Structure formats: C-alpha cells, structure tokens
C-alpha cells in the first residue's frame, strides 16, 4: 500500500537560520518555526497553543534561507518528516524529529513586515530582485502566445 510523508507549515521563525557546509560543499540550514493554534474554551476564554518545529534544508534552498530569512519572519514550508537517532556524550540514545523542507515561500513584506494592502507605497524607479513587475518604460512586443521560454525569472528560488 502506498504511503505519504508530507508536511505543510506556515509560521514564524523562532531564530535566525544557521547555515553550515558539509565536507562535499553542500549547504545545510537549521532553524525553528512556531505555529500557533487559537480557540475559545467552554468558558468563552481565548486559548492559544504554540508548537515549535525544527526545520532542515539542504543545498541551494539552505543558502537562500540563510541569506533571506530572519527571526520573526513568516514563512510557508513544504517537506517531509524525518526522525534521527543520535547519542549523548554519556552514550544515551536520543531521537529528534525534524521537517526536511524541500520548498519554501517567504511571506510578508520586506524584512518580515506584513504587506500593506490598504495604502500602496510609491514605487521606486529602480527595480530590485524581488520586484517582478515590468518597468514603466519597458518595451513590450506582441507575441504569438504565452510561452515559458519568453518569461525571465530572476527569483533565486
């Protein structure tokens, strides 16, 4: 029978990502995110419960996370659960369950600030790496159809 090991999380970083490199040169990034559930109990009081999740990323995604993610920033992740066995210095066996993330979407505005939908900010004349809208003075030529080959993607992830 087939099985599925899929995790989808949306939460806030609890600490800045820590990036290290393996002997083969691949990057490994570790950080934690918090997800919070809220509900009203029988007495009508608002209750909250926060869960902490350990995240691991590899290769290019790890490098991107280390460069752009910061503590408190909201992020959407997809990945899988993995449990590792390790030993303490005293020789005791320990187990750690982590999310091995294979997809990430940074949420909110720049520096983790929420996006402002109510008041549009004036757009600068120069484009940055996160702005994918065409510039005002760019020339567009009609094409025979929409093709992925004509689409320029400068997003690093």
N, CA, C and O atoms as a GROMACS GRO file, in nm:
protein
  628
    1UNK      N    1   0.084  -0.118   0.000
    1UNK     CA    2   0.000   0.000   0.000
    1UNK      C    3   0.089   0.125   0.000
    1UNK      O    4   0.184   0.132   0.078
    2UNK      N    5   0.059   0.222  -0.085
    2UNK     CA    6   0.141   0.343  -0.090
    2UNK      C    7   0.125   0.425   0.038
    2UNK      O    8   0.024   0.416   0.107
    3UNK      N    9   0.226   0.506   0.068
    3UNK     CA   10   0.221   0.592   0.186
    3UNK      C   11   0.261   0.734   0.147
    3UNK      O   12   0.319   0.757   0.041
    4UNK      N   13   0.229   0.828   0.234
    4UNK     CA   14   0.258   0.969   0.210
    4UNK      C   15   0.326   1.026   0.333
    4UNK      O   16   0.278   1.006   0.445
    5UNK      N   17   0.434   1.097   0.313
    5UNK     CA   18   0.503   1.168   0.420
    5UNK      C   19   0.516   1.313   0.372
    5UNK      O   20   0.616   1.350   0.311
    6UNK      N   21   0.415   1.394   0.400
    6UNK     CA   22   0.408   1.532   0.351
    6UNK      C   23   0.375   1.625   0.466
    6UNK      O   24   0.280   1.600   0.541
    7UNK      N   25   0.452   1.731   0.479
    7UNK     CA   26   0.429   1.831   0.583
    7UNK      C   27   0.414   1.966   0.516
    7UNK      O   28   0.492   2.003   0.429
    8UNK      N   29   0.312   2.041   0.558
    8UNK     CA   30   0.292   2.179   0.513
    8UNK      C   31   0.280   2.264   0.638
    8UNK      O   32   0.194   2.240   0.722
    9UNK      N   33   0.367   2.364   0.651
    9UNK     CA   34   0.367   2.451   0.768
    9UNK      C   35   0.371   2.597   0.724
    9UNK      O   36   0.433   2.632   0.624
   10UNK      N   37   0.303   2.680   0.802
   10UNK     CA   38   0.312   2.824   0.784
   10UNK      C   39   0.325   2.882   0.924
   10UNK      O   40   0.235   2.866   1.006
   11UNK      N   41   0.436   2.949   0.950
   11UNK     CA   42   0.460   3.004   1.082
   11UNK      C   43   0.570   3.107   1.079
   11UNK      O   44   0.610   3.153   0.972
   12UNK      N   45   0.618   3.144   1.198
   12UNK     CA   46   0.720   3.246   1.211
   12UNK      C   47   0.850   3.185   1.263
   12UNK      O   48   0.849   3.098   1.349
   13UNK      N   49   0.962   3.233   1.209
   13UNK     CA   50   1.092   3.184   1.252
   13UNK      C   51   1.116   3.220   1.398
   13UNK      O   52   1.094   3.333   1.439
   14UNK      N   53   1.161   3.122   1.474
   14UNK     CA   54   1.191   3.143   1.615
   14UNK      C   55   1.334   3.189   1.638
   14UNK      O   56   1.365   3.242   1.744
   15UNK      N   57   1.421   3.168   1.539
   15UNK     CA   58   1.560   3.212   1.549
   15UNK      C   59   1.615   3.229   1.408
   15UNK      O   60   1.560   3.175   1.311
   16UNK      N   61   1.723   3.303   1.397
   16UNK     CA   62   1.788   3.319   1.267
   16UNK      C   63   1.838   3.183   1.219
   16UNK      O   64   1.882   3.101   1.299
   17UNK      N   65   1.832   3.160   1.089
   17UNK     CA   66   1.883   3.033   1.035
   17UNK      C   67   2.034   3.019   1.059
   17UNK      O   68   2.109   3.117   1.056
   18UNK      N   69   2.076   2.896   1.082
   18UNK     CA   70   2.218   2.865   1.098
   18UNK      C   71   2.260   2.781   0.978
   18UNK      O   72   2.210   2.670   0.958
   19UNK      N   73   2.353   2.833   0.899
   19UNK     CA   74   2.397   2.764   0.778
   19UNK      C   75   2.538   2.709   0.801
   19UNK      O   76   2.627   2.780   0.847
   20UNK      N   77   2.555   2.582   0.768
   20UNK     CA   78   2.686   2.516   0.772
   20UNK      C   79   2.707   2.445   0.640
   20UNK      O   80   2.613   2.428   0.562
   21UNK      N   81   2.829   2.403   0.617
   21UNK     CA   82   2.860   2.334   0.492
   21UNK      C   83   2.919   2.197   0.522
   21UNK      O   84   3.006   2.183   0.608
   22UNK      N   85   2.869   2.097   0.450
   22UNK     CA   86   2.919   1.961   0.464
   22UNK      C   87   3.054   1.949   0.393
   22UNK      O   88   3.089   2.037   0.315
   23UNK      N   89   3.128   1.842   0.420
   23UNK     CA   90   3.258   1.825   0.354
   23UNK      C   91   3.251   1.827   0.200
   23UNK      O   92   3.347   1.868   0.135
   24UNK      N   93   3.138   1.785   0.143
   24UNK     CA   94   3.125   1.786  -0.003
   24UNK      C   95   3.086   1.924  -0.057
   24UNK      O   96   3.072   1.940  -0.179
   25UNK      N   97   3.068   2.024   0.032
   25UNK     CA   98   3.037   2.160  -0.011
   25UNK      C   99   2.890   2.195  -0.008
   25UNK      O  100   2.855   2.312  -0.025
   26UNK      N  101   2.801   2.097   0.012
   26UNK     CA  102   2.657   2.125   0.019
   26UNK      C  103   2.623   2.201   0.147
   26UNK      O  104   2.675   2.170   0.254
   27UNK      N  105   2.534   2.299   0.134
   27UNK     CA  106   2.490   2.377   0.250
   27UNK      C  107   2.381   2.302   0.325
   27UNK      O  108   2.300   2.230   0.266
   28UNK      N  109   2.380   2.320   0.458
   28UNK     CA  110   2.275   2.268   0.546
   28UNK      C  111   2.230   2.384   0.633
   28UNK      O  112   2.312   2.452   0.695
   29UNK      N  113   2.100   2.407   0.638
   29UNK     CA  114   2.045   2.518   0.716
   29UNK      C  115   1.948   2.464   0.820
   29UNK      O  116   1.861   2.382   0.788
   30UNK      N  117   1.963   2.508   0.944
   30UNK     CA  118   1.874   2.468   1.053
   30UNK      C  119   1.811   2.592   1.115
   30UNK      O  120   1.877   2.693   1.135
   31UNK      N  121   1.682   2.582   1.144
   31UNK     CA  122   1.612   2.685   1.218
   31UNK      C  123   1.483   2.625   1.272
   31UNK      O  124   1.449   2.511   1.241
   32UNK      N  125   1.412   2.702   1.351
   32UNK     CA  126   1.284   2.655   1.404
   32UNK      C  127   1.175   2.755   1.366
   32UNK      O  128   1.200   2.875   1.352
   33UNK      N  129   1.054   2.703   1.349
   33UNK     CA  130   0.940   2.792   1.328
   33UNK      C  131   0.832   2.756   1.429
   33UNK      O  132   0.822   2.643   1.476
   34UNK      N  133   0.752   2.855   1.460
   34UNK     CA  134   0.641   2.839   1.554
   34UNK      C  135   0.509   2.847   1.478
   34UNK      O  136   0.490   2.934   1.393
   35UNK      N  137   0.420   2.755   1.509
   35UNK     CA  138   0.283   2.762   1.460
   35UNK      C  139   0.193   2.773   1.582
   35UNK      O  140   0.217   2.706   1.683
   36UNK      N  141   0.091   2.855   1.574
   36UNK     CA  142   0.004   2.879   1.689
   36UNK      C  143  -0.140   2.849   1.653
   36UNK      O  144  -0.192   2.900   1.554
   37UNK      N  145  -0.204   2.766   1.734
   37UNK     CA  146  -0.348   2.740   1.724
   37UNK      C  147  -0.418   2.822   1.831
   37UNK      O  148  -0.370   2.832   1.943
   38UNK      N  149  -0.532   2.880   1.796
   38UNK     CA  150  -0.610   2.953   1.896
   38UNK      C  151  -0.756   2.908   1.887
   38UNK      O  152  -0.806   2.877   1.779
   39UNK      N  153  -0.822   2.905   2.002
   39UNK     CA  154  -0.960   2.863   2.010
   39UNK      C  155  -1.022   2.920   2.138
   39UNK      O  156  -0.952   2.973   2.224
   40UNK      N  157  -1.153   2.910   2.147
   40UNK     CA  158  -1.223   2.952   2.268
   40UNK      C  159  -1.263   2.827   2.346
   40UNK      O  160  -1.318   2.732   2.289
   41UNK      N  161  -1.235   2.828   2.475
   41UNK     CA  162  -1.272   2.713   2.558
   41UNK      C  163  -1.420   2.720   2.595
   41UNK      O  164  -1.492   2.809   2.549
   42UNK      N  165  -1.464   2.626   2.678
   42UNK     CA  166  -1.606   2.620   2.716
   42UNK      C  167  -1.653   2.744   2.789
   42UNK      O  168  -1.771   2.780   2.782
   43UNK      N  169  -1.561   2.811   2.859
   43UNK     CA  170  -1.596   2.934   2.931
   43UNK      C  171  -1.592   3.057   2.841
   43UNK      O  172  -1.621   3.167   2.886
   44UNK      N  173  -1.556   3.039   2.714
   44UNK     CA  174  -1.550   3.151   2.622
   44UNK      C  175  -1.417   3.225   2.624
   44UNK      O  176  -1.401   3.327   2.556
   45UNK      N  177  -1.322   3.173   2.701
   45UNK     CA  178  -1.190   3.235   2.708
   45UNK      C  179  -1.106   3.192   2.587
   45UNK      O  180  -1.111   3.077   2.545
   46UNK      N  181  -1.031   3.286   2.534
   46UNK     CA  182  -0.945   3.256   2.420
   46UNK      C  183  -0.822   3.181   2.469
   46UNK      O  184  -0.754   3.225   2.563
   47UNK      N  185  -0.793   3.070   2.406
   47UNK     CA  186  -0.677   2.988   2.440
   47UNK      C  187  -0.582   2.982   2.321
   47UNK      O  188  -0.626   2.993   2.207
   48UNK      N  189  -0.454   2.965   2.348
   48UNK     CA  190  -0.354   2.951   2.243
   48UNK      C  191  -0.258   2.839   2.278
   48UNK      O  192  -0.228   2.815   2.395
   49UNK      N  193  -0.210   2.772   2.175
   49UNK     CA  194  -0.106   2.672   2.194
   49UNK      C  195  -0.007   2.686   2.080
   49UNK      O  196  -0.044   2.682   1.963
   50UNK      N  197   0.119   2.703   2.115
   50UNK     CA  198   0.224   2.719   2.016
   50UNK      C  199   0.306   2.591   2.008
   50UNK      O  200   0.349   2.536   2.110
   51UNK      N  201   0.327   2.544   1.887
   51UNK     CA  202   0.412   2.428   1.860
   51UNK      C  203   0.538   2.477   1.791
   51UNK      O  204   0.533   2.565   1.705
   52UNK      N  205   0.652   2.418   1.830
   52UNK     CA  206   0.780   2.452   1.768
   52UNK      C  207   0.823   2.337   1.680
   52UNK      O  208   0.813   2.220   1.718
   53UNK      N  209   0.872   2.370   1.560
   53UNK     CA  210   0.911   2.270   1.461
   53UNK      C  211   1.056   2.296   1.419
   53UNK      O  212   1.092   2.408   1.383
   54UNK      N  213   1.138   2.192   1.424
   54UNK     CA  214   1.276   2.203   1.378
   54UNK      C  215   1.280   2.178   1.228
   54UNK      O  216   1.229   2.077   1.179
   55UNK      N  217   1.342   2.271   1.155
   55UNK     CA  218   1.347   2.265   1.009
   55UNK      C  219   1.490   2.244   0.964
   55UNK      O  220   1.584   2.302   1.019
   56UNK      N  221   1.507   2.160   0.861
   56UNK     CA  222   1.637   2.138   0.799
   56UNK      C  223   1.620   2.157   0.649
   56UNK      O  224   1.526   2.105   0.589
   57UNK      N  225   1.712   2.231   0.589
   57UNK     CA  226   1.713   2.250   0.444
   57UNK      C  227   1.852   2.216   0.393
   57UNK      O  228   1.951   2.228   0.466
   58UNK      N  229   1.859   2.173   0.268
   58UNK     CA  230   1.986   2.135   0.208
   58UNK      C  231   2.011   2.212   0.079
   58UNK      O  232   1.919   2.268   0.019
   59UNK      N  233   2.136   2.215   0.039
   59UNK     CA  234   2.184   2.268  -0.088
   59UNK      C  235   2.142   2.413  -0.112
   59UNK      O  236   2.152   2.495  -0.020
   60UNK      N  237   2.096   2.446  -0.230
   60UNK     CA  238   2.068   2.585  -0.267
   60UNK      C  239   1.957   2.646  -0.182
   60UNK      O  240   1.965   2.763  -0.145
   61UNK      N  241   1.855   2.567  -0.150
   61UNK     CA  242   1.746   2.618  -0.065
   61UNK      C  243   1.801   2.660   0.071
   61UNK      O  244   1.755   2.759   0.129
   62UNK      N  245   1.898   2.586   0.123
   62UNK     CA  246   1.961   2.621   0.251
   62UNK      C  247   2.034   2.754   0.241
   62UNK      O  248   2.027   2.836   0.333
   63UNK      N  249   2.105   2.776   0.132
   63UNK     CA  250   2.177   2.902   0.114
   63UNK      C  251   2.081   3.020   0.105
   63UNK      O  252   2.107   3.126   0.163
   64UNK      N  253   1.971   3.002   0.034
   64UNK     CA  254   1.871   3.109   0.019
   64UNK      C  255   1.808   3.140   0.154
   64UNK      O  256   1.792   3.257   0.189
   65UNK      N  257   1.772   3.037   0.229
   65UNK     CA  258   1.711   3.059   0.361
   65UNK      C  259   1.807   3.133   0.452
   65UNK      O  260   1.767   3.224   0.524
   66UNK      N  261   1.934   3.095   0.450
   66UNK     CA  262   2.032   3.162   0.534
   66UNK      C  263   2.051   3.308   0.499
   66UNK      O  264   2.081   3.390   0.585
   67UNK      N  265   2.035   3.340   0.372
   67UNK     CA  266   2.054   3.478   0.327
   67UNK      C  267   1.933   3.566   0.353
   67UNK      O  268   1.948   3.682   0.391
   68UNK      N  269   1.812   3.514   0.333
   68UNK     CA  270   1.692   3.598   0.334
   68UNK      C  271   1.604   3.585   0.459
   68UNK      O  272   1.534   3.680   0.494
   69UNK      N  273   1.606   3.472   0.527
   69UNK     CA  274   1.518   3.455   0.642
   69UNK      C  275   1.581   3.513   0.768
   69UNK      O  276   1.702   3.506   0.787
   70UNK      N  277   1.498   3.570   0.852
   70UNK     CA  278   1.541   3.627   0.979
   70UNK      C  279   1.439   3.591   1.087
   70UNK      O  280   1.324   3.560   1.056
   71UNK      N  281   1.482   3.596   1.211
   71UNK     CA  282   1.395   3.567   1.324
   71UNK      C  283   1.268   3.651   1.316
   71UNK      O  284   1.274   3.772   1.291
   72UNK      N  285   1.152   3.586   1.337
   72UNK     CA  286   1.023   3.655   1.336
   72UNK      C  287   0.956   3.661   1.201
   72UNK      O  288   0.837   3.691   1.192
   73UNK      N  289   1.030   3.633   1.095
   73UNK     CA  290   0.973   3.643   0.960
   73UNK      C  291   0.878   3.528   0.932
   73UNK      O  292   0.908   3.413   0.965
   74UNK      N  293   0.761   3.556   0.872
   74UNK     CA  294   0.667   3.448   0.837
   74UNK      C  295   0.715   3.372   0.714
   74UNK      O  296   0.772   3.430   0.622
   75UNK      N  297   0.692   3.240   0.714
   75UNK     CA  298   0.738   3.156   0.604
   75UNK      C  299   0.641   3.040   0.585
   75UNK      O  300   0.580   2.992   0.681
   76UNK      N  301   0.628   2.996   0.461
   76UNK     CA  302   0.548   2.879   0.424
   76UNK      C  303   0.646   2.772   0.379
   76UNK      O  304   0.733   2.799   0.296
   77UNK      N  305   0.633   2.651   0.433
   77UNK     CA  306   0.724   2.542   0.400
   77UNK      C  307   0.649   2.416   0.363
   77UNK      O  308   0.540   2.390   0.414
   78UNK      N  309   0.708   2.339   0.274
   78UNK     CA  310   0.661   2.205   0.244
   78UNK      C  311   0.780   2.112   0.255
   78UNK      O  312   0.892   2.148   0.220
   79UNK      N  313   0.755   1.991   0.304
   79UNK     CA  314   0.863   1.895   0.318
   79UNK      C  315   0.812   1.763   0.370
   79UNK      O  316   0.698   1.724   0.345
   80UNK      N  317   0.900   1.693   0.442
   80UNK     CA  318   0.865   1.561   0.496
   80UNK      C  319   0.920   1.547   0.637
   80UNK      O  320   1.016   1.616   0.675
   81UNK      N  321   0.860   1.459   0.715
   81UNK     CA  322   0.908   1.431   0.849
   81UNK      C  323   1.021   1.329   0.844
   81UNK      O  324   1.018   1.234   0.766
   82UNK      N  325   1.120   1.350   0.930
   82UNK     CA  326   1.228   1.253   0.942
   82UNK      C  327   1.272   1.248   1.087
   82UNK      O  328   1.292   1.352   1.150
   83UNK      N  329   1.289   1.128   1.140
   83UNK     CA  330   1.336   1.109   1.277
   83UNK      C  331   1.477   1.054   1.273
   83UNK      O  332   1.505   0.956   1.203
   84UNK      N  333   1.567   1.118   1.348
   84UNK     CA  334   1.708   1.077   1.356
   84UNK      C  335   1.738   1.024   1.494
   84UNK      O  336   1.684   1.071   1.593
   85UNK      N  337   1.826   0.925   1.499
   85UNK     CA  338   1.874   0.872   1.626
   85UNK      C  339   2.017   0.922   1.646
   85UNK      O  340   2.099   0.916   1.555
   86UNK      N  341   2.045   0.971   1.766
   86UNK     CA  342   2.180   1.017   1.798
   86UNK      C  343   2.211   0.985   1.943
   86UNK      O  344   2.121   0.951   2.019
   87UNK      N  345   2.336   0.995   1.981
   87UNK     CA  346   2.377   0.961   2.118
   87UNK      C  347   2.437   1.082   2.188
   87UNK      O  348   2.507   1.163   2.127
   88UNK      N  349   2.407   1.092   2.318
   88UNK     CA  350   2.465   1.196   2.401
   88UNK      C  351   2.609   1.157   2.433
   88UNK      O  352   2.652   1.046   2.402
   89UNK      N  353   2.683   1.248   2.496
   89UNK     CA  354   2.820   1.218   2.536
   89UNK      C  355   2.825   1.104   2.637
   89UNK      O  356   2.925   1.032   2.648
   90UNK      N  357   2.716   1.088   2.710
   90UNK     CA  358   2.708   0.980   2.809
   90UNK      C  359   2.667   0.847   2.745
   90UNK      O  360   2.659   0.745   2.814
   91UNK      N  361   2.640   0.847   2.615
   91UNK     CA  362   2.605   0.723   2.545
   91UNK      C  363   2.456   0.693   2.542
   91UNK      O  364   2.418   0.584   2.499
   92UNK      N  365   2.371   0.785   2.586
   92UNK     CA  366   2.227   0.763   2.584
   92UNK      C  367   2.172   0.790   2.445
   92UNK      O  368   2.211   0.888   2.380
   93UNK      N  369   2.082   0.703   2.400
   93UNK     CA  370   2.018   0.723   2.270
   93UNK      C  371   1.912   0.831   2.280
   93UNK      O  372   1.832   0.834   2.374
   94UNK      N  373   1.911   0.920   2.181
   94UNK     CA  374   1.810   1.026   2.171
   94UNK      C  375   1.753   1.022   2.030
   94UNK      O  376   1.817   0.975   1.936
   95UNK      N  377   1.631   1.074   2.019
   95UNK     CA  378   1.565   1.081   1.889
   95UNK      C  379   1.520   1.224   1.865
   95UNK      O  380   1.469   1.290   1.956
   96UNK      N  381   1.538   1.271   1.744
   96UNK     CA  382   1.496   1.405   1.705
   96UNK      C  383   1.412   1.395   1.578
   96UNK      O  384   1.455   1.334   1.480
   97UNK      N  385   1.293   1.454   1.582
   97UNK     CA  386   1.208   1.458   1.463
   97UNK      C  387   1.218   1.596   1.402
   97UNK      O  388   1.198   1.697   1.470
   98UNK      N  389   1.248   1.600   1.272
   98UNK     CA  390   1.268   1.726   1.201
   98UNK      C  391   1.184   1.727   1.074
   98UNK      O  392   1.143   1.622   1.024
   99UNK      N  393   1.161   1.846   1.023
   99UNK     CA  394   1.098   1.860   0.892
   99UNK      C  395   1.210   1.888   0.793
   99UNK      O  396   1.282   1.988   0.806
  100UNK      N  397   1.224   1.802   0.695
  100UNK     CA  398   1.320   1.823   0.587
  100UNK      C  399   1.246   1.900   0.479
  100UNK      O  400   1.167   1.843   0.403
  101UNK      N  401   1.271   2.029   0.473
  101UNK     CA  402   1.196   2.116   0.380
  101UNK      C  403   1.255   2.107   0.241
  101UNK      O  404   1.377   2.111   0.222
  102UNK      N  405   1.166   2.094   0.142
  102UNK     CA  406   1.211   2.093   0.003
  102UNK      C  407   1.150   2.208  -0.077
  102UNK      O  408   1.179   2.224  -0.196
  103UNK      N  409   1.065   2.288  -0.012
  103UNK     CA  410   1.002   2.402  -0.078
  103UNK      C  411   0.977   2.510   0.027
  103UNK      O  412   0.937   2.481   0.139
  104UNK      N  413   1.001   2.636  -0.012
  104UNK     CA  414   0.985   2.747   0.081
  104UNK      C  415   0.927   2.867   0.009
  104UNK      O  416   0.961   2.894  -0.106
  105UNK      N  417   0.838   2.938   0.076
  105UNK     CA  418   0.785   3.064   0.025
  105UNK      C  419   0.794   3.165   0.138
  105UNK      O  420   0.734   3.146   0.244
  106UNK      N  421   0.869   3.273   0.116
  106UNK     CA  422   0.878   3.378   0.217
  106UNK      C  423   0.750   3.460   0.212
  106UNK      O  424   0.703   3.495   0.104
  107UNK      N  425   0.693   3.490   0.327
  107UNK     CA  426   0.568   3.564   0.336
  107UNK      C  427   0.592   3.702   0.393
  107UNK      O  428   0.700   3.731   0.445
  108UNK      N  429   0.491   3.788   0.384
  108UNK     CA  430   0.503   3.922   0.439
  108UNK      C  431   0.583   4.011   0.346
  108UNK      O  432   0.621   3.971   0.236
  109UNK      N  433   0.607   4.132   0.391
  109UNK     CA  434   0.683   4.228   0.311
  109UNK      C  435   0.831   4.215   0.338
  109UNK      O  436   0.877   4.115   0.392
  110UNK      N  437   0.904   4.316   0.299
  110UNK     CA  438   1.048   4.318   0.323
  110UNK      C  439   1.076   4.313   0.473
  110UNK      O  440   1.001   4.371   0.552
  111UNK      N  441   1.182   4.246   0.511
  111UNK     CA  442   1.226   4.233   0.650
  111UNK      C  443   1.116   4.177   0.739
  111UNK      O  444   1.115   4.205   0.859
  112UNK      N  445   1.025   4.098   0.683
  112UNK     CA  446   0.924   4.032   0.763
  112UNK      C  447   0.806   4.118   0.798
  112UNK      O  448   0.714   4.071   0.866
  113UNK      N  449   0.804   4.243   0.754
  113UNK     CA  450   0.692   4.330   0.784
  113UNK      C  451   0.572   4.285   0.703
  113UNK      O  452   0.587   4.244   0.588
  114UNK      N  453   0.452   4.290   0.760
  114UNK     CA  454   0.335   4.249   0.684
  114UNK      C  455   0.316   4.336   0.561
  114UNK      O  456   0.342   4.456   0.563
  115UNK      N  457   0.269   4.274   0.455
  115UNK     CA  458   0.244   4.350   0.333
  115UNK      C  459   0.131   4.449   0.357
  115UNK      O  460   0.032   4.416   0.422
  116UNK      N  461   0.146   4.571   0.305
  116UNK     CA  462   0.044   4.674   0.325
  116UNK      C  463  -0.047   4.677   0.204
  116UNK      O  464  -0.008   4.724   0.097
  117UNK      N  465  -0.168   4.626   0.221
  117UNK     CA  466  -0.264   4.625   0.112
  117UNK      C  467  -0.349   4.751   0.108
  117UNK      O  468  -0.400   4.788   0.002
  118UNK      N  469  -0.365   4.817   0.223
  118UNK     CA  470  -0.457   4.929   0.229
  118UNK      C  471  -0.401   5.055   0.165
  118UNK      O  472  -0.475   5.128   0.100
  119UNK      N  473  -0.271   5.082   0.180
  119UNK     CA  474  -0.212   5.201   0.124
  119UNK      C  475  -0.093   5.162   0.037
  119UNK      O  476   0.010   5.118   0.088
  120UNK      N  477  -0.107   5.178  -0.094
  120UNK     CA  478   0.007   5.144  -0.179
  120UNK      C  479   0.121   5.242  -0.159
  120UNK      O  480   0.100   5.364  -0.154
  121UNK      N  481   0.242   5.190  -0.148
  121UNK     CA  482   0.357   5.278  -0.132
  121UNK      C  483   0.407   5.320  -0.268
  121UNK      O  484   0.390   5.247  -0.366
  122UNK      N  485   0.469   5.436  -0.276
  122UNK     CA  486   0.521   5.479  -0.405
  122UNK      C  487   0.630   5.383  -0.451
  122UNK      O  488   0.715   5.341  -0.372
  123UNK      N  489   0.627   5.349  -0.581
  123UNK     CA  490   0.724   5.254  -0.634
  123UNK      C  491   0.851   5.327  -0.673
  123UNK      O  492   0.845   5.433  -0.735
  124UNK      N  493   0.967   5.271  -0.636
  124UNK     CA  494   1.092   5.334  -0.677
  124UNK      C  495   1.115   5.316  -0.826
  124UNK      O  496   1.058   5.226  -0.888
  125UNK      N  497   1.198   5.402  -0.884
  125UNK     CA  498   1.227   5.395  -1.027
  125UNK      C  499   1.315   5.276  -1.061
  125UNK      O  500   1.309   5.224  -1.172
  126UNK      N  501   1.398   5.231  -0.966
  126UNK     CA  502   1.485   5.117  -0.992
  126UNK      C  503   1.418   4.992  -0.941
  126UNK      O  504   1.346   4.994  -0.840
  127UNK      N  505   1.442   4.881  -1.012
  127UNK     CA  506   1.382   4.754  -0.972
  127UNK      C  507   1.478   4.678  -0.882
  127UNK      O  508   1.600   4.686  -0.901
  128UNK      N  509   1.425   4.606  -0.786
  128UNK     CA  510   1.509   4.520  -0.704
  128UNK      C  511   1.482   4.374  -0.740
  128UNK      O  512   1.396   4.345  -0.823
  129UNK      N  513   1.556   4.283  -0.676
  129UNK     CA  514   1.545   4.142  -0.715
  129UNK      C  515   1.411   4.078  -0.678
  129UNK      O  516   1.380   3.970  -0.729
  130UNK      N  517   1.332   4.141  -0.592
  130UNK     CA  518   1.204   4.083  -0.552
  130UNK      C  519   1.088   4.138  -0.636
  130UNK      O  520   0.979   4.082  -0.634
  131UNK      N  521   1.111   4.245  -0.708
  131UNK     CA  522   1.005   4.309  -0.785
  131UNK      C  523   1.000   4.246  -0.924
  131UNK      O  524   1.095   4.261  -1.001
  132UNK      N  525   0.894   4.177  -0.956
  132UNK     CA  526   0.881   4.109  -1.084
  132UNK      C  527   0.787   4.182  -1.180
  132UNK      O  528   0.757   4.130  -1.287
  133UNK      N  529   0.741   4.300  -1.142
  133UNK     CA  530   0.652   4.374  -1.231
  133UNK      C  531   0.735   4.443  -1.339
  133UNK      O  532   0.847   4.485  -1.313
  134UNK      N  533   0.681   4.454  -1.461
  134UNK     CA  534   0.756   4.521  -1.567
  134UNK      C  535   0.776   4.668  -1.535
  134UNK      O  536   0.689   4.731  -1.474
  135UNK      N  537   0.889   4.723  -1.574
  135UNK     CA  538   0.913   4.866  -1.550
  135UNK      C  539   0.823   4.949  -1.641
  135UNK      O  540   0.774   4.901  -1.743
  136UNK      N  541   0.803   5.074  -1.604
  136UNK     CA  542   0.710   5.161  -1.677
  136UNK      C  543   0.757   5.188  -1.819
  136UNK      O  544   0.675   5.201  -1.910
  137UNK      N  545   0.887   5.197  -1.839
  137UNK     CA  546   0.936   5.234  -1.970
  137UNK      C  547   0.985   5.114  -2.051
  137UNK      O  548   1.054   5.133  -2.151
  138UNK      N  549   0.951   4.993  -2.010
  138UNK     CA  550   0.996   4.876  -2.087
  138UNK      C  551   0.910   4.860  -2.211
  138UNK      O  552   0.790   4.887  -2.208
  139UNK      N  553   0.972   4.817  -2.318
  139UNK     CA  554   0.902   4.796  -2.444
  139UNK      C  555   0.852   4.653  -2.449
  139UNK      O  556   0.930   4.559  -2.428
  140UNK      N  557   0.724   4.635  -2.475
  140UNK     CA  558   0.670   4.501  -2.490
  140UNK      C  559   0.633   4.480  -2.634
  140UNK      O  560   0.575   4.567  -2.699
  141UNK      N  561   0.667   4.362  -2.684
  141UNK     CA  562   0.632   4.330  -2.821
  141UNK      C  563   0.529   4.220  -2.819
  141UNK      O  564   0.541   4.126  -2.741
  142UNK      N  565   0.428   4.230  -2.904
  142UNK     CA  566   0.327   4.125  -2.904
  142UNK      C  567   0.389   3.994  -2.950
  142UNK      O  568   0.473   3.992  -3.040
  143UNK      N  569   0.346   3.885  -2.888
  143UNK     CA  570   0.398   3.754  -2.924
  143UNK      C  571   0.283   3.666  -2.969
  143UNK      O  572   0.166   3.699  -2.952
  144UNK      N  573   0.319   3.553  -3.025
  144UNK     CA  574   0.216   3.464  -3.077
  144UNK      C  575   0.140   3.394  -2.966
  144UNK      O  576   0.032   3.339  -2.989
  145UNK      N  577   0.195   3.394  -2.845
  145UNK     CA  578   0.127   3.330  -2.732
  145UNK      C  579   0.216   3.338  -2.610
  145UNK      O  580   0.331   3.379  -2.618
  146UNK      N  581   0.163   3.298  -2.497
  146UNK     CA  582   0.241   3.298  -2.376
  146UNK      C  583   0.327   3.172  -2.372
  146UNK      O  584   0.275   3.061  -2.385
  147UNK      N  585   0.456   3.190  -2.355
  147UNK     CA  586   0.549   3.078  -2.352
  147UNK      C  587   0.641   3.094  -2.233
  147UNK      O  588   0.684   3.205  -2.200
  148UNK      N  589   0.673   2.983  -2.168
  148UNK     CA  590   0.766   2.988  -2.056
  148UNK      C  591   0.905   3.028  -2.104
  148UNK      O  592   0.984   3.081  -2.025
  149UNK      N  593   0.937   3.003  -2.230
  149UNK     CA  594   1.068   3.038  -2.282
  149UNK      C  595   1.086   3.189  -2.288
  149UNK      O  596   1.200   3.236  -2.284
  150UNK      N  597   0.979   3.264  -2.298
  150UNK     CA  598   0.987   3.409  -2.306
  150UNK      C  599   0.987   3.474  -2.168
  150UNK      O  600   1.010   3.595  -2.157
  151UNK      N  601   0.960   3.399  -2.064
  151UNK     CA  602   0.948   3.451  -1.928
  151UNK      C  603   1.086   3.455  -1.862
  151UNK      O  604   1.155   3.353  -1.856
  152UNK      N  605   1.125   3.573  -1.813
  152UNK     CA  606   1.252   3.584  -1.742
  152UNK      C  607   1.224   3.575  -1.593
  152UNK      O  608   1.143   3.650  -1.540
  153UNK      N  609   1.292   3.483  -1.528
  153UNK     CA  610   1.271   3.460  -1.385
  153UNK      C  611   1.402   3.485  -1.311
  153UNK      O  612   1.496   3.406  -1.322
  154UNK      N  613   1.407   3.594  -1.235
  154UNK     CA  614   1.528   3.629  -1.161
  154UNK      C  615   1.517   3.590  -1.013
  154UNK      O  616   1.606   3.622  -0.935
  155UNK      N  617   1.410   3.523  -0.975
  155UNK     CA  618   1.391   3.485  -0.836
  155UNK      C  619   1.493   3.377  -0.802
  155UNK      O  620   1.507   3.281  -0.878
  156UNK      N  621   1.565   3.389  -0.689
  156UNK     CA  622   1.672   3.292  -0.661
  156UNK      C  623   1.623   3.158  -0.606
  156UNK      O  624   1.706   3.077  -0.565
  157UNK      N  625   1.494   3.133  -0.604
  157UNK     CA  626   1.446   3.005  -0.552
  157UNK      C  627   1.330   2.956  -0.633
  157UNK      O  628   1.276   2.849  -0.604
   0.00000   0.00000   0.00000
